[in-house]
């Protein structure tokens, strides 16, 4: 697998409260496990920066330690490990917010992808998203945990109206805001040349899916694809931090 990471502060914000990272684990049998995590912090001042950093670092730390053990890994084991990883990260953020008044009320979204052979696991809390591009078709894997997503599901507003709705930034589930967290987990079988996109709402909140598909379908190298996504988000709006991780199954 090959991948690229890109993040930008945007044109309006004073701080970048997004955080992204990736790690490839090489096991003793020469198989590789890819761990990719993206978070969009909230809470104002430097709280969002701290929450997103803690979420990504904690999730990669936990998954690395628990998935790098010797021997083969049972696929069914991944679900439990990912849930434990999210609980671990959630507790660290929640405890930090309780122990230090300066960070009270902080939280973050967190979307994580784990790729092992042809299996991909996607875990999500909040409204950061994961998409898959296969043979020209773009499909969103995750479901936003947001007020507007609920309104779309109830057919009260359209997806287009959701992008400009006055409470489009109100999320209903986040890391670190409560003692316990519920995480959505999805499993996908990957094919050669599949492209996976993780993105914060600095991209998905302002750029329609058709344009994302166009940019993601480019034959450019992944670094250029990632930068094109960032640039177009800034040209279209630039009102928020924007971060992406682009992965290609090879």
BALOBA-1460 file (C-alpha; in Angstrom, 3 decimals):
// residues 250
<rec num="1" residu="x" x="0.000" y="0.000" z="0.000"/>
<rec num="2" residu="x" x="1.100" y="3.563" z="-0.650"/>
<rec num="3" residu="x" x="-0.237" y="6.682" z="1.024"/>
<rec num="4" residu="x" x="0.030" y="10.423" z="1.478"/>
<rec num="5" residu="x" x="-0.936" y="12.768" z="4.304"/>
<rec num="6" residu="x" x="-1.688" y="16.490" z="4.037"/>
<rec num="7" residu="x" x="-3.094" y="19.125" z="6.380"/>
<rec num="8" residu="x" x="-3.612" y="22.874" z="6.125"/>
<rec num="9" residu="x" x="-4.791" y="25.581" z="8.510"/>
<rec num="10" residu="x" x="-7.094" y="27.126" z="5.893"/>
<rec num="11" residu="x" x="-7.643" y="30.822" z="5.268"/>
<rec num="12" residu="x" x="-9.532" y="31.839" z="8.415"/>
<rec num="13" residu="x" x="-8.517" y="29.824" z="11.476"/>
<rec num="14" residu="x" x="-5.621" y="30.873" z="13.693"/>
<rec num="15" residu="x" x="-4.790" y="27.311" z="14.752"/>
<rec num="16" residu="x" x="-4.874" y="23.933" z="13.061"/>
<rec num="17" residu="x" x="-6.918" y="21.694" z="15.332"/>
<rec num="18" residu="x" x="-6.707" y="18.736" z="12.932"/>
<rec num="19" residu="x" x="-4.121" y="16.022" z="13.438"/>
<rec num="20" residu="x" x="-3.186" y="13.115" z="11.168"/>
<rec num="21" residu="x" x="-0.661" y="10.304" z="11.277"/>
<rec num="22" residu="x" x="0.069" y="6.857" z="9.885"/>
<rec num="23" residu="x" x="2.207" y="3.857" z="10.772"/>
<rec num="24" residu="x" x="3.122" y="0.690" z="8.883"/>
<rec num="25" residu="x" x="3.843" y="-2.346" z="11.052"/>
<rec num="26" residu="x" x="6.078" y="-5.034" z="9.533"/>
<rec num="27" residu="x" x="5.435" y="-8.392" z="11.171"/>
<rec num="28" residu="x" x="7.853" y="-11.298" z="11.480"/>
<rec num="29" residu="x" x="6.187" y="-13.141" z="8.584"/>
<rec num="30" residu="x" x="6.815" y="-10.088" z="6.320"/>
<rec num="31" residu="x" x="3.133" y="-9.109" z="6.231"/>
<rec num="32" residu="x" x="2.343" y="-5.454" z="6.794"/>
<rec num="33" residu="x" x="-0.408" y="-3.737" z="8.732"/>
<rec num="34" residu="x" x="-1.233" y="-0.130" z="7.885"/>
<rec num="35" residu="x" x="-2.712" y="2.124" z="10.567"/>
<rec num="36" residu="x" x="-4.062" y="5.519" z="9.499"/>
<rec num="37" residu="x" x="-5.769" y="8.008" z="11.811"/>
<rec num="38" residu="x" x="-7.305" y="11.457" z="11.347"/>
<rec num="39" residu="x" x="-8.898" y="13.705" z="13.970"/>
<rec num="40" residu="x" x="-10.610" y="17.103" z="14.030"/>
<rec num="41" residu="x" x="-10.390" y="18.680" z="17.482"/>
<rec num="42" residu="x" x="-12.871" y="20.998" z="19.134"/>
<rec num="43" residu="x" x="-13.106" y="23.083" z="22.251"/>
<rec num="44" residu="x" x="-11.535" y="26.408" z="21.345"/>
<rec num="45" residu="x" x="-8.144" y="27.889" z="22.147"/>
<rec num="46" residu="x" x="-5.631" y="25.030" z="22.164"/>
<rec num="47" residu="x" x="-8.080" y="22.430" z="23.464"/>
<rec num="48" residu="x" x="-8.927" y="21.054" z="20.040"/>
<rec num="49" residu="x" x="-5.266" y="20.732" z="19.123"/>
<rec num="50" residu="x" x="-4.563" y="18.758" z="22.278"/>
<rec num="51" residu="x" x="-7.599" y="16.487" z="21.887"/>
<rec num="52" residu="x" x="-6.885" y="15.593" z="18.248"/>
<rec num="53" residu="x" x="-3.186" y="15.001" z="18.960"/>
<rec num="54" residu="x" x="-4.006" y="12.761" z="21.929"/>
<rec num="55" residu="x" x="-6.625" y="10.823" z="19.968"/>
<rec num="56" residu="x" x="-4.370" y="10.018" z="17.006"/>
<rec num="57" residu="x" x="-1.264" y="9.291" z="19.066"/>
<rec num="58" residu="x" x="-3.194" y="7.086" z="21.500"/>
<rec num="59" residu="x" x="-4.993" y="5.089" z="18.823"/>
<rec num="60" residu="x" x="-1.789" y="4.419" z="16.862"/>
<rec num="61" residu="x" x="0.127" y="3.566" z="20.042"/>
<rec num="62" residu="x" x="-2.496" y="1.071" z="21.218"/>
<rec num="63" residu="x" x="-3.040" y="-0.565" z="17.828"/>
<rec num="64" residu="x" x="0.693" y="-0.800" z="17.142"/>
<rec num="65" residu="x" x="1.348" y="-2.555" z="20.427"/>
<rec num="66" residu="x" x="-1.536" y="-4.971" z="20.095"/>
<rec num="67" residu="x" x="-1.303" y="-5.783" z="16.386"/>
<rec num="68" residu="x" x="2.470" y="-6.199" z="16.157"/>
<rec num="69" residu="x" x="2.562" y="-9.360" z="18.251"/>
<rec num="70" residu="x" x="4.285" y="-12.352" z="16.713"/>
<rec num="71" residu="x" x="2.311" y="-14.868" z="14.717"/>
<rec num="72" residu="x" x="-0.753" y="-14.603" z="12.545"/>
<rec num="73" residu="x" x="-3.735" y="-12.495" z="13.551"/>
<rec num="74" residu="x" x="-7.292" y="-13.706" z="13.457"/>
<rec num="75" residu="x" x="-9.390" y="-11.281" z="11.423"/>
<rec num="76" residu="x" x="-12.240" y="-11.418" z="13.954"/>
<rec num="77" residu="x" x="-9.783" y="-10.160" z="16.575"/>
<rec num="78" residu="x" x="-9.516" y="-6.752" z="14.916"/>
<rec num="79" residu="x" x="-12.977" y="-5.592" z="16.006"/>
<rec num="80" residu="x" x="-12.195" y="-6.082" z="19.674"/>
<rec num="81" residu="x" x="-8.760" y="-4.491" z="19.447"/>
<rec num="82" residu="x" x="-10.146" y="-1.417" z="17.672"/>
<rec num="83" residu="x" x="-12.911" y="-0.993" z="20.251"/>
<rec num="84" residu="x" x="-10.362" y="-1.276" z="23.054"/>
<rec num="85" residu="x" x="-8.131" y="1.242" z="21.278"/>
<rec num="86" residu="x" x="-10.962" y="3.764" z="21.025"/>
<rec num="87" residu="x" x="-11.861" y="3.302" z="24.687"/>
<rec num="88" residu="x" x="-8.199" y="3.764" z="25.610"/>
<rec num="89" residu="x" x="-7.923" y="6.995" z="23.597"/>
<rec num="90" residu="x" x="-11.267" y="8.270" z="24.875"/>
<rec num="91" residu="x" x="-10.262" y="7.709" z="28.500"/>
<rec num="92" residu="x" x="-6.971" y="9.552" z="28.068"/>
<rec num="93" residu="x" x="-8.697" y="12.615" z="26.597"/>
<rec num="94" residu="x" x="-11.565" y="12.527" z="29.104"/>
<rec num="95" residu="x" x="-9.216" y="12.209" z="32.092"/>
<rec num="96" residu="x" x="-7.029" y="15.049" z="30.809"/>
<rec num="97" residu="x" x="-10.074" y="17.313" z="30.519"/>
<rec num="98" residu="x" x="-11.107" y="16.477" z="34.081"/>
<rec num="99" residu="x" x="-7.654" y="16.828" z="35.629"/>
<rec num="100" residu="x" x="-6.721" y="20.137" z="33.976"/>
<rec num="101" residu="x" x="-9.250" y="22.982" z="33.932"/>
<rec num="102" residu="x" x="-7.468" y="24.516" z="30.946"/>
<rec num="103" residu="x" x="-8.646" y="21.589" z="28.829"/>
<rec num="104" residu="x" x="-12.134" y="21.153" z="30.241"/>
<rec num="105" residu="x" x="-14.703" y="20.439" z="27.529"/>
<rec num="106" residu="x" x="-12.262" y="19.439" z="24.804"/>
<rec num="107" residu="x" x="-13.135" y="16.684" z="22.365"/>
<rec num="108" residu="x" x="-12.395" y="15.457" z="18.877"/>
<rec num="109" residu="x" x="-13.610" y="13.378" z="15.990"/>
<rec num="110" residu="x" x="-11.538" y="10.308" z="15.128"/>
<rec num="111" residu="x" x="-11.626" y="8.139" z="12.020"/>
<rec num="112" residu="x" x="-9.174" y="5.251" z="11.755"/>
<rec num="113" residu="x" x="-8.331" y="2.772" z="9.003"/>
<rec num="114" residu="x" x="-6.492" y="-0.503" z="9.589"/>
<rec num="115" residu="x" x="-5.404" y="-2.466" z="6.505"/>
<rec num="116" residu="x" x="-4.194" y="-6.064" z="6.821"/>
<rec num="117" residu="x" x="-3.705" y="-8.002" z="3.576"/>
<rec num="118" residu="x" x="-6.974" y="-7.451" z="1.665"/>
<rec num="119" residu="x" x="-9.046" y="-6.576" z="4.728"/>
<rec num="120" residu="x" x="-9.748" y="-2.992" z="5.735"/>
<rec num="121" residu="x" x="-11.331" y="-1.956" z="8.999"/>
<rec num="122" residu="x" x="-12.722" y="1.541" z="9.377"/>
<rec num="123" residu="x" x="-13.639" y="2.955" z="12.787"/>
<rec num="124" residu="x" x="-15.354" y="6.287" z="13.316"/>
<rec num="125" residu="x" x="-16.569" y="8.708" z="15.971"/>
<rec num="126" residu="x" x="-17.794" y="12.153" z="14.869"/>
<rec num="127" residu="x" x="-18.140" y="13.621" z="11.392"/>
<rec num="128" residu="x" x="-14.715" y="13.047" z="9.866"/>
<rec num="129" residu="x" x="-15.187" y="10.653" z="6.970"/>
<rec num="130" residu="x" x="-13.795" y="7.681" z="5.084"/>
<rec num="131" residu="x" x="-14.497" y="7.108" z="1.377"/>
<rec num="132" residu="x" x="-13.471" y="4.380" z="-1.034"/>
<rec num="133" residu="x" x="-12.934" y="4.926" z="-4.762"/>
<rec num="134" residu="x" x="-13.248" y="1.743" z="-6.822"/>
<rec num="135" residu="x" x="-13.337" y="1.598" z="-10.619"/>
<rec num="136" residu="x" x="-14.553" y="5.188" z="-10.865"/>
<rec num="137" residu="x" x="-17.250" y="4.917" z="-8.203"/>
<rec num="138" residu="x" x="-16.899" y="6.881" z="-4.947"/>
<rec num="139" residu="x" x="-18.672" y="5.521" z="-1.877"/>
<rec num="140" residu="x" x="-18.752" y="6.905" z="1.633"/>
<rec num="141" residu="x" x="-18.110" y="4.184" z="4.205"/>
<rec num="142" residu="x" x="-18.679" y="6.100" z="7.440"/>
<rec num="143" residu="x" x="-21.810" y="7.745" z="8.769"/>
<rec num="144" residu="x" x="-21.518" y="11.210" z="10.304"/>
<rec num="145" residu="x" x="-22.493" y="11.523" z="13.929"/>
<rec num="146" residu="x" x="-24.076" y="14.936" z="13.498"/>
<rec num="147" residu="x" x="-27.391" y="16.728" z="13.783"/>
<rec num="148" residu="x" x="-27.595" y="17.389" z="10.044"/>
<rec num="149" residu="x" x="-26.851" y="13.750" z="9.209"/>
<rec num="150" residu="x" x="-29.837" y="12.781" z="11.349"/>
<rec num="151" residu="x" x="-31.961" y="15.343" z="9.501"/>
<rec num="152" residu="x" x="-30.834" y="13.918" z="6.147"/>
<rec num="153" residu="x" x="-31.695" y="10.384" z="7.284"/>
<rec num="154" residu="x" x="-35.179" y="11.575" z="8.245"/>
<rec num="155" residu="x" x="-35.517" y="13.233" z="4.800"/>
<rec num="156" residu="x" x="-36.044" y="16.630" z="6.423"/>
<rec num="157" residu="x" x="-33.159" y="18.170" z="4.489"/>
<rec num="158" residu="x" x="-31.069" y="17.060" z="1.484"/>
<rec num="159" residu="x" x="-27.334" y="16.335" z="1.534"/>
<rec num="160" residu="x" x="-26.797" y="19.574" z="-0.400"/>
<rec num="161" residu="x" x="-28.779" y="21.551" z="2.200"/>
<rec num="162" residu="x" x="-26.777" y="19.890" z="4.963"/>
<rec num="163" residu="x" x="-23.581" y="21.491" z="3.623"/>
<rec num="164" residu="x" x="-24.917" y="25.001" z="4.287"/>
<rec num="165" residu="x" x="-27.156" y="24.309" z="7.288"/>
<rec num="166" residu="x" x="-26.522" y="26.702" z="10.226"/>
<rec num="167" residu="x" x="-25.878" y="23.825" z="12.661"/>
<rec num="168" residu="x" x="-23.867" y="21.652" z="10.277"/>
<rec num="169" residu="x" x="-20.926" y="21.644" z="12.718"/>
<rec num="170" residu="x" x="-22.933" y="20.232" z="15.638"/>
<rec num="171" residu="x" x="-21.785" y="16.653" z="16.195"/>
<rec num="172" residu="x" x="-23.631" y="14.127" z="18.351"/>
<rec num="173" residu="x" x="-20.698" y="11.886" z="19.255"/>
<rec num="174" residu="x" x="-17.081" y="12.755" z="20.023"/>
<rec num="175" residu="x" x="-13.945" y="11.411" z="21.646"/>
<rec num="176" residu="x" x="-13.249" y="12.621" z="25.176"/>
<rec num="177" residu="x" x="-16.504" y="14.420" z="25.926"/>
<rec num="178" residu="x" x="-18.005" y="11.501" z="27.885"/>
<rec num="179" residu="x" x="-16.586" y="8.747" z="30.053"/>
<rec num="180" residu="x" x="-17.690" y="6.092" z="27.556"/>
<rec num="181" residu="x" x="-17.655" y="6.200" z="23.753"/>
<rec num="182" residu="x" x="-19.534" y="4.229" z="21.099"/>
<rec num="183" residu="x" x="-17.541" y="3.554" z="17.936"/>
<rec num="184" residu="x" x="-18.838" y="2.487" z="14.532"/>
<rec num="185" residu="x" x="-16.748" y="-0.206" z="12.832"/>
<rec num="186" residu="x" x="-16.969" y="-1.166" z="9.150"/>
<rec num="187" residu="x" x="-15.172" y="-3.921" z="7.261"/>
<rec num="188" residu="x" x="-14.302" y="-3.886" z="3.561"/>
<rec num="189" residu="x" x="-12.529" y="-6.311" z="1.213"/>
<rec num="190" residu="x" x="-10.032" y="-4.322" z="-0.827"/>
<rec num="191" residu="x" x="-9.076" y="-4.747" z="-4.458"/>
<rec num="192" residu="x" x="-5.922" y="-3.678" z="-6.266"/>
<rec num="193" residu="x" x="-5.992" y="0.059" z="-7.187"/>
<rec num="194" residu="x" x="-8.702" y="0.916" z="-4.654"/>
<rec num="195" residu="x" x="-8.167" y="4.392" z="-3.222"/>
<rec num="196" residu="x" x="-9.218" y="5.249" z="0.320"/>
<rec num="197" residu="x" x="-9.722" y="8.808" z="1.529"/>
<rec num="198" residu="x" x="-9.896" y="9.996" z="5.128"/>
<rec num="199" residu="x" x="-10.943" y="13.637" z="5.455"/>
<rec num="200" residu="x" x="-12.046" y="16.246" z="7.950"/>
<rec num="201" residu="x" x="-15.077" y="18.436" z="7.305"/>
<rec num="202" residu="x" x="-12.792" y="21.196" z="6.078"/>
<rec num="203" residu="x" x="-12.971" y="19.226" z="2.833"/>
<rec num="204" residu="x" x="-16.268" y="17.339" z="2.969"/>
<rec num="205" residu="x" x="-18.228" y="20.264" z="4.389"/>
<rec num="206" residu="x" x="-17.474" y="22.467" z="1.393"/>
<rec num="207" residu="x" x="-16.572" y="20.222" z="-1.551"/>
<rec num="208" residu="x" x="-19.254" y="18.036" z="-3.121"/>
<rec num="209" residu="x" x="-18.656" y="14.315" z="-3.569"/>
<rec num="210" residu="x" x="-18.527" y="14.549" z="-7.373"/>
<rec num="211" residu="x" x="-15.581" y="16.935" z="-7.175"/>
<rec num="212" residu="x" x="-13.876" y="14.781" z="-4.543"/>
<rec num="213" residu="x" x="-14.270" y="11.805" z="-6.902"/>
<rec num="214" residu="x" x="-12.792" y="13.794" z="-9.793"/>
<rec num="215" residu="x" x="-9.745" y="14.854" z="-7.796"/>
<rec num="216" residu="x" x="-9.264" y="11.430" z="-6.237"/>
<rec num="217" residu="x" x="-9.482" y="9.739" z="-9.662"/>
<rec num="218" residu="x" x="-6.423" y="11.601" z="-10.928"/>
<rec num="219" residu="x" x="-3.457" y="9.560" z="-12.181"/>
<rec num="220" residu="x" x="-1.096" y="11.934" z="-10.373"/>
<rec num="221" residu="x" x="0.997" y="10.551" z="-7.532"/>
<rec num="222" residu="x" x="-0.751" y="10.493" z="-4.166"/>
<rec num="223" residu="x" x="1.153" y="13.497" z="-2.793"/>
<rec num="224" residu="x" x="-0.237" y="15.619" z="-5.623"/>
<rec num="225" residu="x" x="-3.726" y="14.148" z="-5.223"/>
<rec num="226" residu="x" x="-3.730" y="14.984" z="-1.517"/>
<rec num="227" residu="x" x="-2.507" y="18.519" z="-2.205"/>
<rec num="228" residu="x" x="-5.095" y="19.051" z="-4.946"/>
<rec num="229" residu="x" x="-7.836" y="18.132" z="-2.452"/>
<rec num="230" residu="x" x="-6.436" y="20.589" z="0.098"/>
<rec num="231" residu="x" x="-6.035" y="23.348" z="-2.497"/>
<rec num="232" residu="x" x="-9.547" y="22.969" z="-3.871"/>
<rec num="233" residu="x" x="-11.058" y="23.066" z="-0.362"/>
<rec num="234" residu="x" x="-9.192" y="26.310" z="0.300"/>
<rec num="235" residu="x" x="-10.188" y="27.791" z="-3.045"/>
<rec num="236" residu="x" x="-13.836" y="26.861" z="-2.465"/>
<rec num="237" residu="x" x="-14.059" y="28.083" z="1.115"/>
<rec num="238" residu="x" x="-10.940" y="27.964" z="3.269"/>
<rec num="239" residu="x" x="-13.106" y="28.552" z="6.336"/>
<rec num="240" residu="x" x="-11.817" y="25.566" z="8.285"/>
<rec num="241" residu="x" x="-8.744" y="23.445" z="8.808"/>
<rec num="242" residu="x" x="-8.603" y="20.761" z="6.147"/>
<rec num="243" residu="x" x="-6.798" y="17.421" z="6.388"/>
<rec num="244" residu="x" x="-6.684" y="14.307" z="4.212"/>
<rec num="245" residu="x" x="-5.063" y="10.902" z="4.087"/>
<rec num="246" residu="x" x="-5.061" y="9.190" z="0.685"/>
<rec num="247" residu="x" x="-4.227" y="5.480" z="0.499"/>
<rec num="248" residu="x" x="-3.939" y="3.234" z="-2.542"/>
<rec num="249" residu="x" x="-4.087" y="-0.551" z="-2.440"/>
<rec num="250" residu="x" x="-1.177" y="-1.908" z="-4.475"/>
